Amino acid sequence: MTRYALALEYDGRAFSGWQVQPDRVTVQGALERALSQMAGAPVRAHAAGRTDAGVHASRQIVHFDTDANRSLTAWVRGVNSFLPEGVAVLWAREVPEHFHSRFVATARHYRYLLLNHPVRPGLLAGRVGWAHQQLDLDALRAAIPHLLGTHDFSSFRAAECQAKSPVKTLSRLDMRVDGQMIYFDFSADAFLHHMVRNLMGALLHVARGNEAPEWMAGLVAAQNRSVAPPTFMPDGLYLAGVSYPAEFGLSTEPEPRYGLI
């Protein structure tokens, strides 16, 4: 039995999230069918993070075990020939049997693309978030430091979240403005269900002038989802990379894709 790691990219609009669901098209279901066709036997795939419906990935990491003797090229080009449009394997690596895409990961990296423009996007519909009001970028920058560090992020946790603890370490939250596009880069040891989208909802609440930047500290301290703004749209959210210990020989930095993600 050999264990392999794969990197995937996918357009979340085509799928009802990562995890297999009855009567739903999911990334895991599509990938497992393609891997099983290539292997000639059932294959189970395990992901670093379970993305929701409408959430994209530019670098999701998956591992699987198989007895099939195939080249690394077959696990990329061959598997891609069985995959539907909207999802593709980027690379494949053989990894030790103690590698686990989820449990040995040391950090996850997400990017949110936000279009700040009076008119909704056409060509980028479903690929970027959208805010039509003029945003206060200085207020946005001032609110960010209140989120960094180790906190109980219950105010940003979905009710259906299955994480054992709401305490996470948000090590990075960078904001970059390029014309009408705003890029937000998040890194943490792990994320709660809907955490990034809920953080975006709170940040935009400040950027729209509804609260002062200092309000964010109180929201974190409240540890209460019911006092926080609504969850923001999934359209602009991308799982951009996953970090692992050096022993596994996997590149740990998010890779830029297509100039946007």
Secondary structure, 3 states (H helix, E strand, C coil): CEEEEEEEEECHHHCCCCCCCCCCCCHHHHHHHHHHHHHCCCCCEEECCCCCCCCEEEEEEEEEEECCCCCHHHHHHHHHHHCCCCEEEEEEEEECCCCCCCCCCCEEEEEEEEEECCCCCCCCCCCCEEECCCCCHHHHHHHHHHCCEEEECHHHCCCCCCCCCCEEEEEEEEEEEECCEEEEEEEECCCCCCHHHHHHHHHHHHHCCCCCCCHHHHHHHHCCHHHCCCCCCCCCEEEEEEECCHHHCCCCCCCCCCCCC
